Amino acid sequence: MIVPLNRSYPCPCYPVSAADIEKKPLTPFFDDLVKSKFRPVLVIPEKAGIQLFKHVMDSRLRGNDRLGDFYEPIIFFLEKIQFCIDKSFHSVYKPSAKDGRLPMGSVFTSHEDVERKTLMILRILHEAGGPLGSRILARKMQERGFMPSERAVRYHLKLMDERGLTRLVGRRDGRAITDMGIDELDDARVQDKLGFVISRIESLAFRTTFDPIKCRGFLPMNITLFPSDRFGEALDAMKPAFNAGICVSDLVSVSRENERLGETIVPKGKIALATVCSIVINGVLLKAGVPMDSKFGGILQVKNGKPLRFAEFIYYSGTSLDPSEAFIRAKMTSVREVSEKGEGKILANFREVPAICRSVVEKILPKLKSAGISGVMTTGEASEPICQVPVDVNKLGVILIGGLNPVACAQEAGIEGETRAMSSIMEYQELRKFSEVCREKW
């Protein structure tokens, strides 16, 4: 394959300035990149050339494709073969009032944006637990604020395959995340993870459709994966927490390996347990017109069966990890002691609601309790501290019981589980009593 060096148009074989770009339109630049009437001076070996240019050759612009999707693989190509392109080529170019051409920023995709989309695809694949196709990936990305076309997602997936982050399972099945992809997801772009928890809370609250009167709709769930051979022990270890009411609800759901639980496919050798997440309170109140501000998750000290103070806490807006998961891994809870003696430390969350909404909140909480959901531990007075935590002006402090307290109880008994907090939503009708699950043989 041969690439021309034609100085009549800007070419990626040498640095390009903003002045060069304004002299000539963009279309001839890409035409010359693929085919040219001029004498070639740069030769690329045939095999490598086909490998490098395959995205460019597949860049057919269709009627339903956006211009950015068309140019995106070409930019990937330019970055991959490390041509020396001046930064002004991407950002300095501005539209001319005479010709009305588009700004370069609206055409080309930045490297950070590419990485952000890549990590979002990896995160969706990891949460799914199995292969997904480009159509489903595009739909799930749109739910999270990204607006890619299926074609753009396919280009990302091709590049991710080359990097070893994903693998093609089948043309109909789609792609699955690899071990390298999981490592990349854990380590990369911590600045994007910062504040991810609070955005996840808001997203799940919006997606909650549960109606406590009709007992229908979707609820947010936490999912924990236990080893299959120790699931019976885990159930026994969690009984004290459920019996003492140190949970959002005693409604749970269980799935065995290769089955789907919410949006997660249970891996081999595991049994998944879904417990109701405290975000259900956010969602139900939101549907009733009550905004709930999620502040932090922490370790709540309990004395004589009543909340005393927060011993430790982590603000949702300043963390890349779910606080409850972090506290469970650090073994900072004593849920069993609280269930047996009324003293110890449990997982809890702190929220605030407008004081003017008190009457609405007091009407909704009994309805939730009648539906088997009682995650509210206590509610404070307007602008008054609660459990030694200051409350904003004209706000009510609300303390919610953490939905992962039963899992923390199992952790205290030495039964390790892989916890995925705030990982899915499930239909209320799919849940059943924890006592029913315990009566089965595991």
Legacy VTK file of the C-alpha trace (Angstrom):
# vtk DataFile Version 3.0
C-alpha trace
ASCII
DATASET POLYDATA
POINTS 442 float
0.000 0.000 0.000
1.298 3.466 -0.906
0.691 6.779 0.813
1.324 10.040 -1.103
3.154 13.092 0.084
1.270 15.846 -1.695
1.925 19.361 -0.420
-1.077 20.734 -2.289
-3.206 19.577 0.633
-2.477 18.985 4.296
-1.097 15.483 4.657
-0.361 13.502 7.852
3.146 12.671 6.654
4.426 15.996 8.016
3.281 18.547 10.648
0.190 20.550 9.765
-0.620 24.025 10.982
-3.951 25.796 11.336
-2.999 28.073 8.445
-2.507 25.055 6.158
-5.904 23.715 7.063
-7.699 26.948 6.287
-6.156 27.024 2.816
-7.753 23.768 1.666
-10.966 21.916 2.542
-10.828 18.670 4.495
-12.364 16.368 1.929
-9.387 16.301 -0.476
-7.107 15.598 2.487
-8.821 12.276 3.179
-9.221 11.494 -0.502
-5.470 11.896 -0.923
-4.880 9.732 2.116
-6.448 6.760 0.358
-5.882 7.476 -3.327
-3.908 10.102 -5.186
-2.970 11.249 -8.661
0.467 12.380 -7.485
3.771 10.600 -7.238
4.136 8.562 -4.020
7.210 9.078 -1.869
6.306 6.945 1.181
5.841 3.190 0.872
4.326 0.947 3.570
4.684 -2.870 3.350
1.562 -4.440 1.925
0.563 -6.582 4.939
1.135 -3.825 7.469
-0.544 -1.301 5.212
-3.718 -3.344 4.967
-3.719 -3.833 8.729
-3.275 -0.119 9.426
-5.644 1.179 6.774
-8.501 -1.289 7.277
-10.513 1.201 9.330
-10.022 3.917 6.723
-11.086 1.630 3.907
-14.210 0.727 5.896
-15.109 4.369 6.521
-17.990 4.593 4.099
-20.165 7.539 5.061
-23.819 6.525 5.022
-26.941 8.635 5.200
-27.688 7.788 8.829
-24.095 8.211 10.053
-22.798 11.331 11.723
-19.697 13.048 10.359
-17.865 12.468 13.623
-18.456 8.705 13.363
-17.013 8.771 9.846
-13.822 10.580 10.796
-13.287 8.807 14.132
-11.594 5.638 12.750
-9.367 7.790 10.565
-8.165 9.688 13.613
-7.558 6.365 15.350
-5.406 5.367 12.409
-3.398 8.576 12.528
-2.738 8.173 16.252
-1.836 4.530 15.870
0.913 5.025 13.304
2.158 8.045 15.259
2.205 10.690 12.562
3.439 14.058 13.791
0.292 16.158 13.690
0.340 19.564 15.284
-2.115 20.053 18.171
-3.572 22.987 16.340
-4.819 20.522 13.729
-7.340 19.246 16.323
-8.258 22.284 18.348
-7.203 25.665 16.883
-9.104 25.517 13.610
-12.192 27.711 13.702
-15.050 28.035 11.208
-14.906 30.786 8.673
-17.836 33.202 8.405
-17.423 33.122 4.641
-17.599 29.415 3.916
-19.429 28.313 7.100
-17.286 25.197 7.497
-17.565 23.137 10.688
-15.057 23.656 13.518
-12.505 20.903 13.815
-13.637 20.145 17.381
-17.053 19.102 16.085
-15.547 16.709 13.566
-12.698 14.993 15.355
-12.838 13.014 18.577
-10.246 13.740 21.262
-8.100 10.993 22.716
-9.672 11.462 26.159
-13.143 11.061 24.690
-12.046 7.847 22.980
-10.657 6.455 26.245
-13.816 7.419 28.088
-15.978 5.551 25.573
-13.643 2.553 25.683
-13.900 2.334 29.469
-17.656 2.721 29.330
-17.887 -0.231 26.922
-15.626 -2.292 29.204
-17.730 -1.381 32.233
-20.967 -2.415 30.483
-19.457 -5.728 29.345
-18.111 -6.404 32.835
-21.475 -5.709 34.474
-23.273 -7.883 31.922
-21.058 -10.854 32.711
-21.307 -12.156 29.150
-20.996 -11.152 25.496
-22.998 -8.250 24.059
-23.452 -6.957 20.535
-22.887 -3.427 19.252
-26.611 -2.658 19.165
-27.131 -3.447 22.870
-23.889 -1.675 23.783
-24.969 1.464 21.926
-28.341 1.429 23.709
-26.765 0.994 27.154
-24.239 3.762 26.439
-27.104 6.072 25.499
-28.713 5.313 28.875
-25.517 6.573 30.528
-25.222 9.820 28.626
-23.167 8.776 25.578
-24.767 8.982 22.158
-22.760 6.738 19.799
-24.151 5.029 16.740
-23.852 1.253 16.308
-21.203 1.866 13.676
-19.080 3.936 16.051
-19.347 1.221 18.710
-18.148 -1.376 16.193
-15.055 0.710 15.442
-14.272 0.947 19.143
-14.713 -2.802 19.540
-12.324 -3.554 16.657
-9.623 -1.458 18.260
-10.302 -2.978 21.663
-9.922 -6.456 20.150
-6.486 -5.485 18.849
-5.486 -4.230 22.307
-6.651 -7.487 23.886
-9.345 -5.785 25.978
-12.229 -7.661 24.347
-12.655 -10.839 22.327
-15.160 -11.847 19.685
-17.322 -14.717 20.931
-19.409 -14.992 17.776
-20.979 -12.842 15.097
-24.384 -13.215 16.741
-23.236 -13.300 20.371
-20.998 -10.221 20.220
-17.924 -9.543 22.350
-16.909 -10.277 25.917
-14.407 -8.553 28.172
-11.024 -10.241 28.723
-8.879 -10.435 31.862
-6.746 -7.641 30.423
-9.884 -5.582 29.925
-10.896 -6.097 33.564
-7.446 -4.957 34.696
-7.683 -1.894 32.456
-11.108 -1.090 33.884
-9.786 -1.276 37.440
-6.700 0.875 36.861
-7.437 3.419 34.135
-8.758 6.993 34.337
-9.330 7.392 38.059
-10.494 10.957 37.356
-13.531 9.503 35.567
-14.279 7.221 38.510
-14.278 10.168 40.889
-17.900 10.998 41.519
-19.040 7.861 39.678
-20.869 6.626 42.784
-23.097 9.694 43.115
-23.938 9.619 39.410
-24.804 5.933 39.721
-27.110 6.686 42.660
-28.917 9.368 40.674
-29.237 7.094 37.651
-30.697 4.183 39.645
-33.063 6.514 41.497
-34.404 7.735 38.157
-34.782 4.160 36.863
-36.693 3.055 39.975
-40.378 2.591 39.082
-41.540 0.738 42.200
-45.057 1.582 43.382
-45.460 0.643 47.080
-49.264 0.583 46.787
-49.496 -1.723 43.756
-46.279 -3.572 44.737
-45.039 -3.427 41.168
-42.128 -1.899 39.351
-38.341 -2.019 39.332
-36.096 -1.677 42.376
-32.324 -1.084 42.572
-30.408 -4.118 43.814
-26.995 -5.052 45.192
-25.570 -8.323 43.906
-23.055 -10.495 45.770
-21.370 -13.575 44.299
-20.645 -16.368 46.796
-18.742 -19.630 46.137
-21.295 -22.348 45.342
-19.916 -24.716 47.989
-20.249 -22.088 50.758
-23.566 -20.485 49.876
-25.432 -22.472 52.548
-22.981 -21.218 55.179
-23.412 -17.665 53.906
-27.194 -17.897 54.314
-26.807 -19.084 57.907
-24.349 -16.262 58.627
-26.766 -13.649 57.235
-29.801 -14.811 59.223
-29.093 -12.611 62.301
-29.011 -9.458 60.170
-32.291 -10.265 58.395
-34.032 -11.367 61.606
-32.990 -8.168 63.411
-34.126 -5.975 60.517
-30.612 -4.649 59.801
-31.385 -4.536 56.101
-33.468 -2.530 53.666
-35.776 -5.478 53.034
-35.937 -9.226 53.623
-36.840 -9.663 49.948
-34.043 -11.243 47.920
-33.387 -13.121 44.706
-30.970 -15.965 44.001
-29.498 -17.315 40.753
-27.115 -20.170 40.052
-24.184 -20.258 37.645
-24.850 -19.301 34.007
-28.226 -17.810 34.995
-29.040 -14.127 34.724
-29.730 -12.053 37.809
-30.821 -8.564 36.856
-28.188 -7.393 34.376
-25.529 -9.866 35.608
-24.781 -13.356 34.316
-23.597 -15.540 37.194
-20.091 -16.932 36.496
-19.133 -20.563 36.885
-18.731 -21.834 40.429
-20.753 -18.971 41.921
-24.240 -18.358 43.297
-25.538 -14.792 43.205
-27.633 -13.168 45.908
-29.488 -9.913 45.194
-30.493 -7.696 48.120
-32.568 -4.521 47.951
-30.477 -1.335 47.814
-31.296 1.721 49.939
-31.520 3.787 46.735
-35.090 2.500 46.457
-35.981 5.211 49.007
-34.423 7.843 46.722
-36.357 6.529 43.738
-39.776 6.299 45.391
-39.449 9.769 46.907
-38.253 11.158 43.582
-41.375 9.825 41.850
-43.422 11.561 44.548
-41.707 14.871 43.820
-39.306 14.809 46.798
-35.636 15.373 45.861
-33.202 13.477 48.074
-29.593 14.606 48.293
-27.224 11.653 48.854
-24.312 12.831 50.997
-22.198 9.897 52.169
-22.044 6.278 53.230
-20.429 5.329 56.496
-20.084 3.209 59.603
-22.837 3.980 62.094
-22.238 3.227 65.752
-25.288 1.709 67.461
-25.868 1.646 71.219
-28.830 0.051 72.988
-30.370 -0.597 69.589
-30.406 3.097 68.643
-28.119 5.053 66.272
-25.486 7.037 68.138
-23.040 8.599 65.660
-21.089 8.000 62.466
-17.658 6.608 63.287
-16.388 6.742 59.685
-17.813 7.992 56.406
-16.904 8.589 52.767
-18.585 11.257 50.637
-20.079 9.900 47.430
-18.855 12.885 45.418
-15.213 12.289 46.357
-14.749 8.556 45.888
-14.243 6.115 43.045
-15.454 3.166 45.157
-18.760 2.410 46.790
-18.288 3.222 50.516
-20.126 0.090 51.672
-17.879 -2.156 49.572
-14.788 -0.430 50.983
-15.938 -0.833 54.602
-16.846 -4.496 54.079
-13.445 -5.286 52.573
-11.749 -3.467 55.440
-13.779 -5.582 57.937
-14.891 -2.496 59.866
-18.390 -3.711 60.709
-19.843 -5.707 63.611
-23.356 -6.383 62.323
-23.716 -9.676 64.200
-23.005 -7.962 67.523
-25.640 -5.332 66.806
-28.204 -8.012 65.942
-27.451 -9.994 69.110
-26.500 -7.342 71.692
-27.820 -4.096 70.242
-24.351 -2.534 70.174
-21.736 -2.338 67.442
-21.195 -0.847 64.010
-23.306 -1.224 60.874
-23.376 0.180 57.353
-25.562 3.256 56.927
-26.120 6.120 54.494
-26.838 9.784 55.116
-29.350 11.714 53.005
-31.023 15.118 53.106
-34.488 16.152 51.941
-36.141 19.610 51.951
-37.864 20.296 55.255
-40.980 21.393 53.405
-41.385 17.826 52.126
-41.694 16.248 55.587
-45.442 15.561 55.249
-44.953 13.761 51.920
-42.097 11.679 53.337
-44.152 10.686 56.374
-46.974 9.490 54.099
-44.717 7.415 51.836
-42.596 5.599 54.448
-45.525 3.592 55.950
-46.539 2.516 52.439
-43.016 1.271 51.792
-43.028 -0.616 55.087
-46.284 -2.353 54.185
-44.594 -3.499 50.947
-41.721 -5.026 52.925
-39.235 -2.164 52.571
-38.150 -0.373 55.732
-34.745 1.109 55.041
-35.209 4.374 56.964
-33.563 4.159 60.394
-34.336 7.646 61.667
-35.297 11.138 60.477
-34.134 14.363 62.103
-35.602 17.818 62.553
-35.289 20.784 60.191
-31.739 22.163 60.106
-30.851 20.123 63.213
-27.832 17.765 63.410
-28.576 14.060 63.427
-26.150 11.469 64.796
-23.622 14.280 65.228
-23.794 15.163 61.521
-24.643 18.812 60.647
-27.608 19.346 58.334
-28.007 22.136 55.770
-30.469 24.961 56.350
-34.129 24.034 55.718
-33.192 20.381 55.255
-34.039 17.172 57.117
-31.353 14.632 57.846
-32.304 11.037 57.007
-30.282 7.951 57.944
-30.823 4.857 55.802
-29.758 1.324 56.675
-27.181 -0.045 54.245
-28.511 -2.769 51.962
-25.251 -4.737 52.264
-25.394 -5.283 56.041
-26.352 -8.981 55.658
-23.382 -9.450 53.323
-21.138 -7.733 55.881
-22.449 -10.210 58.452
-21.341 -13.100 56.220
-17.957 -11.428 55.741
-17.538 -11.239 59.517
-18.051 -15.025 59.618
-15.145 -15.506 57.197
-17.206 -16.138 54.058
-15.778 -14.052 51.242
-18.039 -12.744 48.519
-17.620 -10.532 45.466
-19.913 -7.573 46.034
-21.305 -5.398 43.250
-23.178 -2.590 44.955
-25.828 -0.666 43.011
-25.338 -2.999 40.090
-28.801 -3.639 38.718
-32.557 -3.133 38.861
-35.089 -5.947 39.211
-38.851 -6.346 39.101
-40.467 -6.492 42.538
-42.440 -9.606 41.548
-39.179 -11.533 41.005
-38.188 -11.201 44.672
-39.049 -13.584 47.504
-38.624 -13.822 51.246
-35.181 -14.627 52.614
-36.716 -17.300 54.843
-38.006 -19.141 51.753
-34.510 -19.202 50.267
-33.060 -20.604 53.508
-35.487 -23.547 53.412
-34.065 -24.737 50.092
-31.103 -27.078 49.862
-27.894 -25.456 48.718
LINES 1 443
442 0 1 2 3 4 5 6 7 8 9 10 11 12 13 14 15 16 17 18 19 20 21 22 23 24 25 26 27 28 29 30 31 32 33 34 35 36 37 38 39 40 41 42 43 44 45 46 47 48 49 50 51 52 53 54 55 56 57 58 59 60 61 62 63 64 65 66 67 68 69 70 71 72 73 74 75 76 77 78 79 80 81 82 83 84 85 86 87 88 89 90 91 92 93 94 95 96 97 98 99 100 101 102 103 104 105 106 107 108 109 110 111 112 113 114 115 116 117 118 119 120 121 122 123 124 125 126 127 128 129 130 131 132 133 134 135 136 137 138 139 140 141 142 143 144 145 146 147 148 149 150 151 152 153 154 155 156 157 158 159 160 161 162 163 164 165 166 167 168 169 170 171 172 173 174 175 176 177 178 179 180 181 182 183 184 185 186 187 188 189 190 191 192 193 194 195 196 197 198 199 200 201 202 203 204 205 206 207 208 209 210 211 212 213 214 215 216 217 218 219 220 221 222 223 224 225 226 227 228 229 230 231 232 233 234 235 236 237 238 239 240 241 242 243 244 245 246 247 248 249 250 251 252 253 254 255 256 257 258 259 260 261 262 263 264 265 266 267 268 269 270 271 272 273 274 275 276 277 278 279 280 281 282 283 284 285 286 287 288 289 290 291 292 293 294 295 296 297 298 299 300 301 302 303 304 305 306 307 308 309 310 311 312 313 314 315 316 317 318 319 320 321 322 323 324 325 326 327 328 329 330 331 332 333 334 335 336 337 338 339 340 341 342 343 344 345 346 347 348 349 350 351 352 353 354 355 356 357 358 359 360 361 362 363 364 365 366 367 368 369 370 371 372 373 374 375 376 377 378 379 380 381 382 383 384 385 386 387 388 389 390 391 392 393 394 395 396 397 398 399 400 401 402 403 404 405 406 407 408 409 410 411 412 413 414 415 416 417 418 419 420 421 422 423 424 425 426 427 428 429 430 431 432 433 434 435 436 437 438 439 440 441
